[in-house]
């Protein structure tokens, strides 16, 4: 890791850092030692020098549980924690917000299920600031507002109220639902359903199907509808166990010199709230993808 060139905190009361002196920060020392031990080349006292002074104050004012989703994410490391704190300062935070915001956003900050995660982006911090003023915020409202702002490219400002954002997000998605409620099947599939080891793979063949799946799984699936008409189109499936929706599968068609129809490959696989799938579910999805690509549906 390249050290942030912000100098040492000669006048900062936390510049002399020791886990024994600051027992509530022992988690930080352990995290640095585990993810990037080279950052301890100056010992305990060197840890604060990777932060700006305001960012270090954010760390000291916050608890370990506020950073827990980031700490437990194996794609991220100490340098991402530093960057997260710097961005919090940039958007006016004096301490880290509750971990429920970070946990939700880290699930969103992954392009595909097999790609590395990244920390939240600019507008996410503005929405977090507005949500932090509320006595109670539900995960469903958070997810809906984050997705509405991203899909409509709405500029969110700190003067906005959470109730106002929630109302605008609900109105937007209601209009979308009414618009596509009567849509007819328009995307062709090699098959519309399949049963593998007790799991049903159900084709989502209309915008209305995508809407219902996104609502049920609390995902941003609906905004991906245009990918179904792309030159290399996507096809989406709802994976279900009995009446329960388990995950959403995305296949994408890639050009092939051997097949005029192209080759289908697994693009993405998510559980509710964009959470990552289990190894068992991934194995089933790969099995289905191979069969779909070869048009071999004798499971």
Secondary structure by P-SEA (a helix, b strand, c coil): ccccccccccccccccccccccccaaaaaaaaaaccccccccccccccccccaaaaaaaaaccccccccccccccccaaaaaaaaaaaaaacccccccaaaaaaaaaaccccccbbbbcccaaaaaaaaaaaacccccaaaaaaaaaaaaaacccccccccaaaaaaaaaaaaaaaaaaaccccccccccccccccccccccccccaaaaaaaaaaaccccccccccccccbbbbbbbbbccccccbbbbbbbbbbcccccbbbbbccccccccccccaaaaaaaaaaaaaaaaccccc
